[in-house]
Amino acid sequence: HPNISSQIGAIGLDILKNNWSPAINLRSAQICLQALLSVPEPKEPQDVVVAKQFLTGHAAFTATARRWTEDFAMVSSAEYNRKVQKLIEMGFPEALRL
């Protein structure tokens, strides 16, 4: 994502930096983050290489994003079920399962 540094994880979201206000609650911050993730701002990047790819080779950008999502953010059903079972064995009620 062009607005997240692939080196240090910094997020280019103004309400997390210069425009922070005590009136901003966690819910509104999450909504702003979701909007940024849904609609990248490549002209104000945290990662210049990703921003350039987003602007000049969008198909490659999308393929890379898909691969990184599959490699680093997806959990297999078997792994998910194993982790849920471990929580149940620790005493958490099964009714909390999502």
SVG drawing of the C-alpha trace seen along z (x, -y; Angstrom):
<svg xmlns="http://www.w3.org/2000/svg" viewBox="-23 -19 36 47">
<polyline fill="none" stroke="black" stroke-width="0.4" points="0.0,0.0 1.5,-3.3 0.4,-5.0 2.1,-2.5 5.8,-2.2 7.0,1.3 10.1,0.7 8.8,-0.6 5.0,-0.3 4.4,-4.0 0.9,-5.0 0.3,-8.2 -2.9,-9.2 -3.1,-12.8 -5.3,-12.2 -2.6,-10.0 0.0,-12.8 -0.6,-16.5 -4.4,-16.6 -4.8,-14.5 -7.5,-15.7 -8.8,-14.4 -12.2,-14.4 -11.1,-11.6 -12.2,-8.3 -11.0,-4.8 -14.0,-4.2 -13.5,-7.3 -9.8,-6.5 -10.6,-3.0 -13.1,-4.4 -10.5,-6.9 -7.9,-4.1 -10.4,-1.8 -11.1,-4.6 -7.3,-5.2 -6.8,-1.4 -9.7,-1.3 -8.7,-4.4 -4.9,-4.9 -3.3,-8.3 -0.2,-7.6 0.6,-11.3 1.3,-11.4 3.1,-8.1 4.9,-6.5 6.4,-4.1 7.6,-5.7 8.3,-2.4 4.8,-1.1 3.3,-4.5 5.1,-4.4 4.0,-0.9 0.4,-1.9 0.5,-4.8 2.4,-3.2 1.8,0.5 -1.5,1.0 -1.8,4.7 1.6,5.5 0.6,3.5 -2.6,5.5 -0.9,8.9 1.8,8.0 -0.9,6.9 -2.8,10.1 0.3,12.3 1.3,10.5 -2.2,10.8 -2.2,14.5 1.3,15.0 1.1,12.8 -2.6,12.1 -4.6,15.3 -5.2,18.1 -6.1,21.5 -9.3,23.0 -7.4,25.8 -5.1,23.3 -8.0,21.2 -9.9,24.2 -6.8,25.4 -6.4,22.0 -10.1,21.8 -10.0,25.3 -7.0,24.3 -8.9,21.2 -11.9,23.5 -9.6,25.9 -8.3,22.9 -11.8,22.3 -13.2,19.7 -16.8,20.5 -17.4,21.8 -20.3,19.4 -17.7,16.6 -16.5,18.3 -16.9,15.9"/>
</svg>
